């Protein structure tokens, strides 16, 4: 998902019932270039974690390459 800074708004307004049907999300948050505050990214990730997603930050700085997998659909364990 790379929608030029609208990722936060989309993920925060998407109804839980829709998000919970998604197996995986690859998203480019724009905190690495200061277009999106890091706190907003963390808040959005917290929401997704509460909905059952597991996240992996693939980038060294910021979250411009983040992979999310729905534990309820992909059966990922710690």
C-alpha positions as CSV (number, residue, x, y, z in Angstrom):
1,X,0.0,0.0,0.0
2,X,1.6,3.2,-1.2
3,X,-1.0,5.9,-1.5
4,X,1.3,8.9,-0.9
5,X,0.6,9.7,2.7
6,X,-3.0,8.6,2.9
7,X,-2.1,5.2,4.4
8,X,-2.8,6.3,8.0
9,X,-6.2,7.7,7.2
10,X,-7.3,4.6,5.2
11,X,-6.1,2.2,8.0
12,X,-7.7,4.3,10.8
13,X,-11.1,4.7,9.1
14,X,-11.4,1.2,7.6
15,X,-14.0,-0.8,9.5
16,X,-12.6,-3.6,11.7
17,X,-14.8,-6.1,9.9
18,X,-13.1,-5.3,6.6
19,X,-9.5,-5.3,8.0
20,X,-10.1,-8.6,9.7
21,X,-10.7,-10.2,6.3
22,X,-7.3,-9.2,5.0
23,X,-4.4,-11.7,5.3
24,X,-1.5,-9.5,4.6
25,X,-0.7,-5.8,4.2
26,X,2.5,-4.3,2.9
27,X,2.5,-0.6,3.7
28,X,4.8,2.4,3.1
29,X,4.3,4.8,6.0
30,X,5.9,8.2,5.4
31,X,7.5,8.8,8.8
32,X,11.0,8.2,7.3
33,X,10.7,11.6,5.5
34,X,8.8,13.5,8.1
35,X,5.5,13.6,6.1
36,X,3.7,11.5,8.8
37,X,4.4,11.9,12.5
38,X,5.9,8.8,14.1
39,X,3.2,8.9,16.8
40,X,0.5,8.5,14.2
41,X,2.2,5.5,12.7
42,X,2.6,3.9,16.1
43,X,-1.1,4.6,16.9
44,X,-2.2,3.0,13.7
45,X,0.0,0.0,14.3
46,X,-1.4,-0.4,17.8
47,X,-4.9,-0.4,16.3
48,X,-3.9,-3.1,13.8
49,X,-2.2,-5.2,16.5
50,X,-5.5,-5.1,18.5
51,X,-7.3,-6.4,15.4
52,X,-5.0,-9.4,15.3
53,X,-2.2,-8.2,13.0
54,X,1.5,-9.0,13.6
55,X,3.9,-6.4,12.1
56,X,7.5,-6.5,10.9
57,X,9.4,-3.3,10.1
58,X,11.6,-4.1,7.2
59,X,13.2,-0.7,7.0
60,X,16.1,0.5,9.0
61,X,14.7,3.9,9.7
62,X,11.0,4.7,10.0
63,X,8.3,2.4,8.8
64,X,8.4,2.9,5.1
65,X,8.6,-0.8,4.5
66,X,6.3,-2.5,7.0
67,X,4.7,-6.0,6.6
68,X,1.5,-6.9,8.5
69,X,0.1,-10.4,8.7
70,X,-3.3,-11.2,10.2
71,X,-2.6,-13.9,12.9
72,X,-6.2,-15.0,12.8
73,X,-6.0,-15.9,9.1
74,X,-2.3,-16.8,8.7
75,X,-1.8,-18.7,11.9
76,X,1.4,-17.0,13.0
77,X,2.6,-17.7,16.5
78,X,5.4,-16.1,18.6
